[in-house]
Amino acid sequence: MSVELNHRITGEGPPLIVLHGLFGSRENLGGVIRQLEDEWQVHALDQRNHGSSPHTDAMDYPAMARDVVAYMDARGLDKAALLGHSMGGKTAMQVALLAPERVDHLIVADISPVGYKPRHDAILAGLCSLDLSSVRSRQEADKALAEYVDMPGVRQFLLKNLERVPEQARESATALYRWRLNLPVIEASYPKLALAPEGDTPFEGPVLFIKGAESAYIQEKHRDDIRRLFPDAELRIIEGTGHWLHAEKTETFASLCRRFLKS
C-alpha cells in the first residue's frame, strides 16, 4: 500500500520529481533544486520512513516506487522527469521500470541498478546506539556518533534527522530529542535497500547516469546491467567529486541535468 509523501513544490514548468538518498530528506538536493526551478516545477519528496513522510513497516523499491506514482496521481501528473540520488536513484529507476509511461526523462546520481554489499553498517550501528533519553544537546549526540562515524561532514548530515521533541509531546522528562527517521524499519529493511531495482522489461526512454569520479558506486562492471535495463542511457562523470557529487559541485551537476532535461 502506498503512503502520502511529504513534499515541497517550487518553480514553474514541466514537472521534475527529486528523490533523496538513504538517511536523507527532501532538503538534500536543495542547491540543485534552486538551480533548476527557473525552468521546471520541482517536486522534492521525502521518501517513506524519512523526513516528514509517514513511517511504515514495509520498505523496498517496488513499494517506494508506488509511493511516487501515487504522488503523481494525486497531483494530476501524467508524466514527469525523475532525478534521484543514491537510494533515490534506485527508487527513480524502479518507477521507470514499473511505470515507464509515467517517466519523461530519468537522471540517476551515483548509483547503478545492481545489488551492493552492505556499506552502512557502522552508520546504522551508531544511530541505533544513541540513547536519546540521555542526549542533552546535538554536541553530545555528535560526540557519541563519532565513535562509529569518523567524518564530521557525514555526522552533520546524519544529525539533521535529530529533532527536538515538542514539550507537550515528551513521554518523559529526559527525552529531549527524537529521530525523524524510522530507524528500526530502515535497519531491518537495509538488505532490501541494497538490492537492485526489479525489472525484466527495459525502460526505453532517455536516461542520464552521473558519476562522482572518486566514487565506486558506478563501475565499468555495471555497464551490462545498465544497458540491459536502460538501453538509451548515457554517462557523465564529474571530476573531483565523490558520492555527494550534487553538493560538492552543485553548478556542474545542475548544468548536466539542465542540458539533459532540455534535450
ABEGO torsion letter per residue (X at the ends): XBBBBBBBBBEBEBBBBBBBBBGBBAAAAAAAAAAAAAABBBBBBBBBGBEABBBBABBBAAAAAAAAAAAAAAAGBABBBBBBBEAAAAAAAAAAAABAAABABBBBBGBBBBBBBBAAAAAAAAAAABBAAABABAAAAAAAAAAABABAAAAAAAAAABBBBBAAABABAABABBBABBAAAAAAAAAAAABBBBEABBBABBBBBBBBAABAABBAAAAAAAAAABAABBBBBBBGBBAAAAAABAAAAAAAAAAAAAX
